Amino acid sequence: MAIIITDECINCGACEPECPNNAIYEGGAEWKFADGTGFRGTGDHPTAGTVDADAEHEPINMDVYYIAPDKCTECVGFHDEPQCAAVCPVDCCVDDPDHRESEEQLLAKKAFMHL
């Protein structure tokens, strides 16, 4: 599964530098698969299909920090727990019920982005 940042976010930014996949963006910012990963060119993402590393994607939230679910691995393969949730002072980084993935899928996403 992925993590989502709820509207209770206070925009402190504590979560952003903790993400090993660079999946956390400030509200209103566009995101790319190439940001903070080793993925370049085009490739077949384990859950999102064919993706272009440099294609810009629309912001998911315009007001508060957000997590790009196709980049979120819930820190599997990096840490024992999601780092965004561990550092969030208001506990607004929670499981995203709309993006449920197995540990195998999360590890495949990690391998795809970090060659």
N, CA, C and O of each residue as an XYZ file, in Angstrom:
460
protein
N       0.840     -1.179      0.000
C       0.000      0.000      0.000
C       0.879      1.233      0.000
O       2.089      1.129      0.201
N       0.321      2.344     -0.211
C       1.045      3.606     -0.168
C       0.582      4.385      1.051
O      -0.385      4.020      1.719
N       1.285      5.447      1.315
C       0.918      6.348      2.400
C       0.294      7.591      1.766
O       0.660      7.983      0.658
N      -0.633      8.195      2.466
C      -1.272      9.428      2.015
C      -1.106     10.482      3.115
O      -1.078     10.153      4.301
N      -0.998     11.726      2.715
C      -0.952     12.825      3.674
C      -2.342     13.453      3.707
O      -2.864     13.885      2.679
N      -2.924     13.497      4.877
C      -4.291     14.006      5.016
C      -4.312     15.534      5.052
O      -3.270     16.183      5.137
N      -5.509     16.084      4.986
C      -5.686     17.536      5.011
C      -5.325     18.162      6.356
O      -5.320     19.386      6.486
N      -5.024     17.338      7.349
C      -4.584     17.862      8.642
C      -3.128     18.319      8.590
O      -2.615     18.857      9.571
N      -2.461     18.109      7.459
C      -1.068     18.511      7.278
C      -0.897     19.997      7.595
O      -1.702     20.828      7.174
N       0.170     20.321      8.347
C       0.445     21.714      8.707
C       1.554     22.306      7.831
O       2.061     23.391      8.115
N       1.926     21.588      6.768
C       2.952     22.059      5.826
C       4.298     22.332      6.488
O       4.991     23.279      6.115
N       4.669     21.518      7.458
C       5.946     21.733      8.138
C       7.120     21.253      7.284
O       8.239     21.745      7.434
N       6.865     20.288      6.384
C       7.913     19.793      5.502
C       8.838     18.757      6.113
O       9.811     18.359      5.473
N       8.568     18.307      7.332
C       9.442     17.337      7.987
C       9.530     16.020      7.217
O      10.565     15.355      7.248
N       8.482     15.649      6.544
C       8.416     14.366      5.848
C       9.244     14.333      4.562
O       9.835     13.305      4.231
N       9.286     15.432      3.850
C       9.873     15.454      2.509
C      11.306     14.920      2.447
O      11.578     14.052      1.617
N      12.233     15.395      3.281
C      13.608     14.891      3.171
C      13.787     13.455      3.660
O      14.821     12.839      3.402
N      12.795     12.921      4.359
C      12.903     11.558      4.898
C      12.579     10.476      3.873
O      12.930      9.314      4.078
N      11.923     10.833      2.783
C      11.454      9.846      1.809
C      12.596      9.351      0.931
O      13.202     10.149      0.215
N      12.909      8.050      0.967
C      14.003      7.516      0.153
C      13.682      7.454     -1.344
O      14.576      7.256     -2.168
N      12.410      7.625     -1.687
C      11.988      7.587     -3.092
C      11.700      8.969     -3.663
O      11.331      9.099     -4.830
N      11.866      9.989     -2.848
C      11.504     11.353     -3.243
C      10.072     11.373     -3.788
O       9.798     11.961     -4.834
N       9.173     10.723     -3.058
C       7.772     10.627     -3.462
C       6.914     11.710     -2.831
O       5.721     11.792     -3.123
N       7.488     12.542     -1.976
C       6.733     13.573     -1.276
C       7.034     14.924     -1.898
O       8.191     15.302     -2.082
N       5.964     15.644     -2.218
C       6.087     16.934     -2.891
C       5.272     17.994     -2.158
O       4.252     17.697     -1.535
N       5.741     19.226     -2.245
C       5.008     20.351     -1.678
C       3.731     20.562     -2.487
O       3.719     20.351     -3.700
N       2.676     20.971     -1.827
C       1.415     21.223     -2.503
C       1.592     22.128     -3.714
O       2.258     23.161     -3.639
N       0.991     21.733     -4.823
C       1.065     22.506     -6.059
C       2.242     22.169     -6.949
O       2.281     22.614     -8.097
N       3.201     21.402     -6.466
C       4.379     21.044     -7.256
C       4.087     19.843     -8.153
O       3.455     18.879     -7.720
N       4.545     19.902     -9.396
C       4.443     18.750    -10.286
C       5.497     17.722     -9.860
O       6.489     18.063     -9.216
N       5.263     16.457    -10.232
C       6.209     15.413     -9.862
C       6.623     14.589    -11.075
O       5.910     14.522    -12.077
N       7.815     13.952    -10.958
C       8.351     13.080    -12.005
C       8.952     11.836    -11.364
O       9.407     11.876    -10.221
N       8.952     10.739    -12.101
C       9.594      9.524    -11.619
C      11.094      9.712    -11.458
O      11.697      9.084    -10.588
N      11.715     10.565    -12.278
C      13.161     10.771    -12.231
C      13.610     11.512    -10.977
O      14.772     11.404    -10.586
N      12.723     12.256    -10.343
C      13.095     13.032     -9.157
C      13.615     12.127     -8.050
O      12.859     11.337     -7.484
N      14.888     12.240     -7.744
C      15.463     11.522     -6.612
C      15.592     10.022     -6.773
O      15.810      9.319     -5.786
N      15.464      9.512     -7.985
C      15.596      8.071     -8.224
C      16.644      7.839     -9.307
O      17.138      8.790     -9.913
N      16.978      6.595     -9.544
C      17.922      6.258    -10.599
C      17.245      5.946    -11.919
O      17.914      5.615    -12.898
N      15.927      6.048    -11.954
C      15.179      5.695    -13.167
C      15.329      6.781    -14.219
O      15.118      7.963    -13.947
N      15.697      6.360    -15.429
C      15.833      7.274    -16.559
C      15.170      6.656    -17.789
O      15.052      5.435    -17.894
N      14.744      7.503    -18.707
C      14.125      7.017    -19.943
C      12.706      6.558    -19.718
O      11.964      7.153    -18.936
N      12.329      5.491    -20.411
C      11.003      4.904    -20.227
C      11.157      3.471    -19.751
O      12.186      2.833    -19.975
N      10.120      2.975    -19.092
C      10.163      1.608    -18.593
C       8.803      1.161    -18.121
O       7.866      1.953    -18.024
N       8.710     -0.124    -17.829
C       7.455     -0.714    -17.373
C       7.436     -0.769    -15.848
O       8.031     -1.655    -15.235
N       6.752      0.182    -15.262
C       6.586      0.278    -13.809
C       5.753     -0.916    -13.348
O       4.797     -1.292    -14.026
N       6.094     -1.518    -12.211
C       5.374     -2.711    -11.745
C       3.875     -2.542    -11.515
O       3.130     -3.516    -11.622
N       3.416     -1.336    -11.203
C       1.986     -1.147    -10.953
C       1.356     -0.067    -11.826
O       0.133     -0.023    -11.951
N       2.161      0.803    -12.431
C       1.616      1.927    -13.199
C       1.710      1.744    -14.711
O       1.237      2.598    -15.460
N       2.309      0.652    -15.173
C       2.457      0.442    -16.611
C       3.670      1.178    -17.155
O       4.605      1.473    -16.411
N       3.658      1.474    -18.437
C       4.790      2.149    -19.074
C       4.829      3.610    -18.645
O       3.837      4.331    -18.758
N       5.991      4.036    -18.150
C       6.141      5.406    -17.676
C       7.405      6.028    -18.262
O       8.363      5.337    -18.609
N       7.373      7.340    -18.359
C       8.512      8.142    -18.812
C       9.075      8.848    -17.583
O       8.349      9.554    -16.883
N      10.357      8.659    -17.322
C      10.979      9.214    -16.125
C      10.852     10.725    -16.038
O      10.711     11.275    -14.945
N      10.900     11.400    -17.177
C      10.901     12.859    -17.173
C       9.548     13.500    -17.431
O       9.450     14.726    -17.487
N       8.519     12.710    -17.587
C       7.169     13.261    -17.783
C       6.711     13.915    -16.484
O       6.812     13.324    -15.408
N       6.210     15.133    -16.596
C       5.697     15.830    -15.420
C       4.240     15.450    -15.192
O       3.437     15.395    -16.124
N       3.923     15.188    -13.923
C       2.570     14.804    -13.530
C       1.953     15.932    -12.708
O       2.640     16.633    -11.966
N       0.666     16.084    -12.858
C      -0.069     17.123    -12.139
C       0.042     16.907    -10.627
O       0.116     15.771    -10.160
N       0.052     18.001     -9.875
C       0.058     17.873     -8.411
C      -1.190     17.128     -7.934
O      -2.276     17.298     -8.487
N      -1.020     16.321     -6.925
C      -2.143     15.576     -6.360
C      -2.906     16.444     -5.367
O      -4.107     16.261     -5.165
N      -2.206     17.386     -4.752
C      -2.843     18.311     -3.824
C      -2.230     19.691     -4.061
O      -1.015     19.814     -4.215
N      -3.045     20.696     -4.087
C      -2.548     22.049     -4.335
C      -2.212     22.796     -3.046
O      -1.506     23.804     -3.079
N      -2.712     22.311     -1.917
C      -2.598     23.069     -0.669
C      -1.579     22.537      0.332
O      -0.901     23.315      1.003
N      -1.471     21.220      0.435
C      -0.560     20.621      1.414
C       0.360     19.623      0.729
O       0.126     19.224     -0.412
N       1.407     19.226      1.441
C       2.308     18.204      0.914
C       1.503     16.982      0.513
O       0.452     16.701      1.090
N       2.003     16.258     -0.480
C       1.327     15.037     -0.919
C       2.366     13.985     -1.292
O       3.542     14.294     -1.481
N       1.918     12.759     -1.393
C       2.773     11.630     -1.757
C       2.298     11.075     -3.090
O       1.118     10.769     -3.256
N       3.224     10.945     -4.050
C       2.901     10.317     -5.337
C       2.831      8.805     -5.099
O       3.861      8.174     -4.862
N       1.642      8.221     -5.157
C       1.501      6.805     -4.799
C       2.300      5.853     -5.689
O       2.702      4.782     -5.235
N       2.533      6.222     -6.935
C       3.301      5.338     -7.816
C       4.785      5.307     -7.459
O       5.518      4.440     -7.935
N       5.233      6.252     -6.620
C       6.622      6.268     -6.167
C       6.763      5.758     -4.731
O       7.857      5.374     -4.318
N       5.679      5.750     -3.976
C       5.733      5.354     -2.569
C       5.880      3.838     -2.431
O       5.106      3.066     -2.996
N       6.893      3.440     -1.667
C       7.083      2.020     -1.358
C       6.875      1.757      0.130
O       7.207      0.685      0.635
N       6.328      2.739      0.815
C       6.124      2.658      2.263
C       7.442      2.375      2.975
O       7.463      1.801      4.064
N       8.533      2.783      2.347
C       9.911      2.619      2.834
C      10.355      1.155      2.891
O      11.405      0.855      3.461
N       9.574      0.241      2.311
C       9.960     -1.168      2.257
C      11.264     -1.274      1.476
O      11.415     -0.688      0.404
N      12.189     -2.024      2.026
C      13.500     -2.183      1.405
C      14.503     -1.138      1.849
O      15.692     -1.245      1.550
N      14.028     -0.122      2.565
C      14.891      0.930      3.091
C      14.872      0.968      4.624
O      15.921      0.990      5.267
N      13.660      0.975      5.196
C      13.477      1.138      6.637
C      12.397      0.181      7.132
O      11.652     -0.393      6.338
N      12.321      0.019      8.443
C      11.319     -0.868      9.044
C       9.923     -0.263      9.101
O       8.940     -0.979      9.289
N       9.834      1.057      8.937
C       8.535      1.728      8.983
C       8.576      2.937      8.057
O       9.655      3.440      7.745
N       7.418      3.405      7.616
C       7.392      4.604      6.769
C       7.977      5.801      7.521
O       7.494      6.175      8.589
N       9.010      6.385      6.953
C       9.701      7.478      7.625
C       8.869      8.748      7.710
O       9.009      9.513      8.665
N       8.007      8.984      6.729
C       7.151     10.176      6.779
C       6.256     10.127      8.009
O       6.091     11.126      8.710
N       5.683      8.963      8.265
C       4.804      8.806      9.422
C       5.591      8.920     10.724
O       5.088      9.450     11.715
N       6.823      8.423     10.717
C       7.637      8.458     11.927
C       7.994      9.880     12.360
O       8.117     10.150     13.555
N       8.161     10.792     11.397
C       8.573     12.158     11.750
C       7.433     13.168     11.769
O       7.633     14.305     12.197
N       6.258     12.789     11.323
C       5.143     13.733     11.226
C       4.665     14.156     12.620
O       4.268     13.312     13.424
N       4.704     15.470     12.906
C       4.295     15.922     14.245
C       2.789     15.898     14.480
O       2.351     15.994     15.627
N       1.985     15.772     13.427
C       0.532     15.768     13.599
C      -0.111     14.457     13.136
O      -1.333     14.374     13.014
N       0.702     13.448     12.883
C       0.213     12.119     12.496
C      -0.742     12.143     11.312
O      -1.780     11.482     11.333
N      -0.391     12.908     10.271
C      -1.264     12.973      9.095
C      -0.776     12.096      7.944
O      -1.378     12.106      6.870
N       0.300     11.339      8.145
C       0.782     10.385      7.139
C       0.231      9.014      7.517
O       0.700      8.380      8.462
N      -0.769      8.569      6.765
C      -1.491      7.342      7.107
C      -1.603      6.430      5.881
O      -1.336      6.850      4.755
N      -2.000      5.186      6.117
C      -2.218      4.247      5.014
C      -3.253      4.794      4.044
O      -4.276      5.345      4.450
N      -2.970      4.634      2.756
C      -3.885      5.078      1.701
C      -4.776      3.904      1.312
O      -4.295      2.966      0.676
N      -6.053      3.922      1.671
C      -6.930      2.787      1.372
C      -7.153      2.576     -0.125
O      -7.607      1.507     -0.533
N      -6.842      3.573     -0.943
C      -7.030      3.444     -2.391
C      -5.826      2.827     -3.105
O      -5.891      2.557     -4.304
N      -4.742      2.606     -2.386
C      -3.534      2.041     -2.995
C      -2.976      0.938     -2.104
O      -2.088      1.176     -1.285
N      -3.503     -0.263     -2.270
C      -3.069     -1.421     -1.493
C      -2.132     -2.257     -2.344
O      -2.490     -2.666     -3.448
N      -0.930     -2.515     -1.837
C       0.053     -3.314     -2.562
C       0.732     -4.283     -1.609
O       0.870     -4.001     -0.419
N       1.150     -5.414     -2.132
C       1.847     -6.401     -1.334
C       3.301     -5.974     -1.126
O       3.789     -5.073     -1.808
N       3.977     -6.609     -0.200
C       5.398     -6.327      0.016
C       6.189     -6.627     -1.250
O       7.144     -5.918     -1.568
N       5.802     -7.664     -1.968
C       6.468     -8.005     -3.225
C       6.327     -6.874     -4.251
O       7.293     -6.536     -4.936
N       5.140     -6.295     -4.358
C       4.923     -5.179     -5.284
C       5.728     -3.946     -4.860
O       6.298     -3.253     -5.703
N       5.771     -3.677     -3.558
C       6.525     -2.530     -3.063
C       8.016     -2.696     -3.343
O       8.690     -1.739     -3.723
N       8.526     -3.906     -3.154
C       9.936     -4.168     -3.454
C      10.215     -4.057     -4.952
O      11.288     -3.609     -5.358
N       9.255     -4.462     -5.763
C       9.419     -4.337     -7.237
C       9.447     -2.861     -7.638
O      10.220     -2.477     -8.515
N       8.615     -2.031     -7.008
C       8.641     -0.596     -7.284
C       9.997     -0.002     -6.884
O      10.565      0.810     -7.616
N      10.508     -0.409     -5.724
C      11.813      0.066     -5.274
C      12.886     -0.313     -6.281
O      13.699      0.527     -6.667
N      12.895     -1.564     -6.709
C      13.902     -2.022     -7.676
C      13.788     -1.273     -8.999
O      14.802     -0.971     -9.628
N      12.579     -0.975     -9.421
C      12.356     -0.255    -10.671
C      12.934      1.153    -10.610
O      13.557      1.616    -11.566
N      12.727      1.829     -9.491
C      13.169      3.228     -9.388
C      14.635      3.384     -8.999
O      15.259      4.399     -9.304
N      15.175      2.385     -8.331
C      16.552      2.467     -7.841
C      17.370      1.335     -8.453
O      17.701      0.360     -7.779
N      17.684      1.473     -9.707
C      18.407      0.441    -10.473
C      19.720      0.063     -9.851
O      20.433     -0.788    -10.383
